[in-house]
Amino acid sequence: MKHPHDNIRVGTITFVYSVTKRGWVFPGLSVTRNPLKAQRLAEEINNKRGAVCTKHLLLS
């Protein structure tokens, strides 16, 4: 993030900053105003997604 209201991107996951809701929108249309929480959630989702892809490749 270069600016306080930039989108948060981790791997392939992007949380978009909503000006009207003044926070980052994540799956389920929930909004968090804390950038550290948004970053942590993006990392968790990215890690879970990576684990599923790795498991799928191992089973193939």
Number of C-alpha atoms within 10 A of each C-alpha: 9 6 6 8 15 14 18 18 16 16 12 10 16 17 20 16 21 15 9 6 11 13 20 25 20 17 9 6 8 9 18 17 14 11 18 11 12 22 16 12 17 22 16 14 16 18 14 12 15 14 12 12 11 11 11 10 9 8 6 5
